Amino acid sequence: MAKLAESADGLCSVPALLQRNAEKFGDRPAYREKEYGIWQSWTWKETSDEIEALALGLLNLGVNKGDHVAIIGRNRPYLYWSMVAAQMVGAVPVPLYADAVAEEMEYVLSHCGARFVIAADQEQVDKVIDIQEHLHQFEHMLYLDPRGMRKYDHRTLHEFSHVQNQGRAAYDEFIEDLNARRNSLTYDDTCVMLYTSGTTGKPKGVVLSNRNIVETAKASSQFDSLTEGEEILAYLPMAWVGDFIFSLGQAYWTGFCVNCPESAETMKTDLREIAPSYYFAPPAVFEGQLTQIMIRMEDAGAFKRKMFHYFMAHARKVGPRLLEGEPVSLFDRVKYALGEFTTYGPLKNALGFSNVRIGYTAGEAIGPELFDFYRSLGINLKQLYGQTEATVFITQQPDGEVRSDTVGVPSPGVEIKIADTGEVFYRSAGTFVEYYNNPESTADTKDAEGWVATGDAGFFEKESGHLRIIDRIKDVGKMSDGGMFAPKYVENKLKFYPNILEVVVFGAGRDRCTAFVNIDLTAVGNWAERNNIAYASYQELAGHPEVLDTIQSHIEETNISIAQDEMLAGCQIHRFLILHKELDADDGEMTRTRKVRRKIVGEKFDDLVTALYDGSDEIYTETEVTYEDGRKGKITATLKIRDTKVQPVAAKLAAE
Amino acid sequence: MKDTEGYVTADGRQIGGVLMELNNITLKFGGVTAISDISFDIHEGEIRAIIGPNGAGKSSMLNIISGFYTPTIGELWYKGEKRPQMRPYEIARMGVARTFQNIALFEGMTVLDNVMTGRLTHMHAGVAAQALWYGKARAEEIANREIVEKVIDFLEIQSIRKTPVGRLPYGLKKRVELARALAAEPSILLLDEPMAGMNVEEKEDMSRFILDVNDEFGTTICLIEHDMGVVMDLSDRVVVMDYGKKIGDGPPDEVRNNQDVIDAYLGVPS
């Protein structure tokens, strides 16, 4: 892979892009922020002036080339400017999670050796002051909001606007130095350092070069034909690589406008007012919005509610097909247009999605129902797969090839290979330089040829060429016949059924898979109420034969879909039981973030697992439970075990 | 007038001279004496608390300061002048704003409109001009809105700006009431039990806002509160009342150790 020293048109850093934008899009809006109830805006020209003033101010304070400048706060134009101003003087911006506690900040600030901190408000300043005696390299702190700061010791504290004013005053003195530093930025200089969230061990500082950012911004903007007319709402944490690419990389490459909400709580109103054309959210946000809509529709008048359900049913039928450009009959098109006028349009307006041309979701699997709901409304929601080390993009879905169960084709310029273990490796212009001060981890993750291990297991679908992610590689096991055992993949498929709350699949080192199921008491309870089925407890409802029938049909449907992937066909569920209690963090069966502790569940319900494999029809069991007030009790139950129909593993047998 | 010297608080804040002085106030309703012969002063920039058991006459005292009641005997000096008998709105114009023990907001109006009513004393355009939103009324409303927006920002209630007050939880209503009082840009702010009925978190928020208001705008605050912890933490000086009489006056630590105060709160062994 040939590496260019700079990009074709000489734009090899974010400050260079800023300069171009100030000339090319001078009067177009670059930033908007709602403050005092009004959207305040800055053009590219004004943005360039503000950033330059800040950069001069930073020179005045003595920022050196290669210094790390930490940036802490919620999404605000001033903080985005801070990152670019730091780059302009040759320093490296390090955005931090604003909600991190002081100890977490201490680790990151001392690891990168930040000399300067730019903090949003008193809250963030206080956190840094709390830990500053442990930070040996820390010298100066800038703050944006002067509220409550008047009585602080101002020897090392500076108000943001004052630094800018000093910069403007010292223009003649520093402008040459600034220009020299700005012009000396190359493709290999560090653009930004982002800390991974550190779910495993300490956070690692991912060093991304100008090449990573500019090339990725360029390729991904072209992929979705982004223009300077896009509007985005910057509301995801600034320390997250996605926000850096969307709100800074792509925004500076294409010159579109970044809108910052008034506060975290006003995000929904602001979204509606801005109506972005390009939008990103994790599945949880989409799910929350859908739940809100459904609750509010239940409270609506009978006519509105009927209309909503009638047209939504139609939208589910033809909406996704219309979006994919597939043939749809004239009658259905007319009916959809009517629905757009009466239902979908107003609904999208209320959600702030009226103008969404491209929407992305990533981070975790999104339920097919949820995904189809938004697509059926005509919102072009797509999935992408990425990580910090890749400057986000590894794969993404092109328009017209969008599905809920894949993460798309390799992004432009990304090479992907699947190792024998099933692990996904990639190599691209966006591949990170290194983990800061951590050569061992760098070597573990990135090999000499530039291939990076994602830690995820996946495979390419033969027909479509789309990548499918199965699970974290360390969670993928082997069955006794050597087939791949990917419990989370199966569990996620099952959990998309509203009746199923949790599933635990067993099968590692065994010849077939079995499962524990937790029913969703709300959904199944609702069903029971409608069908006049009386029940006194979770346990009683869980043991009801009709409930067992329903769950069995869900599992059999899932088996059919699993059987289609030849690598995973062995993961079909042969037998299952519905647990007599809900898995609970108080009993140690789940983590506090509601992730099942597979091993502990397996050990605790050892008798049930044995019963799943020894062919018995039912089993008597006693379980100790912890009540919310800490008392312990015991529940006993006789659980039925059902066999489920599995699909023959046709493809594999034929191949052999 | 007595001495108008300021003083320095325990945490090192400089407090100004006397802003308001109440001399030998007695308030009677027919045969009932609600307040009898109480004198105290409020310095500029301080947080002054009035505490006491139920029925001690605290709210009556606040109502005298805000001009809702006129004392039967006694006089009230404000900004160096003896205050004549006035209507409450006239007193409001003189820079006295208040919140109420049992929230008194316009439930059907939005938060923004409610807070705008706090600016009423600063609007001078005629009814017709205001109705037509024309000329001076328009410029005035825009200027007032700006002040209101700054208060909204200060109290962090942007997300409920357009929400009708009736839909808000209790703690937020209290904050909206504070916002309305602040919008009047008062020189003295009266808070009648600002924390009543709040949970711990809401109390913490409200305490922070009260301190911030005092710190940021230098507003003098006079508050009535039952929560002793809050009073002792927040206030610079405390007046203690019992059965309409003043039984203590001074900094929190001094008042806490005053035998009369302890007796009034805990009872006297017989």
Interface residues (C-beta under 8 A of the other chain):
Chain A: E35 Y36 G37 I38 R147 G148 R150 K151 E262 S263 E265 T266 T269
Chain B: R145 E146 E149 K150 I152 D153 F154 E156 Q158 S159 R161 K162 D212 D215 E216
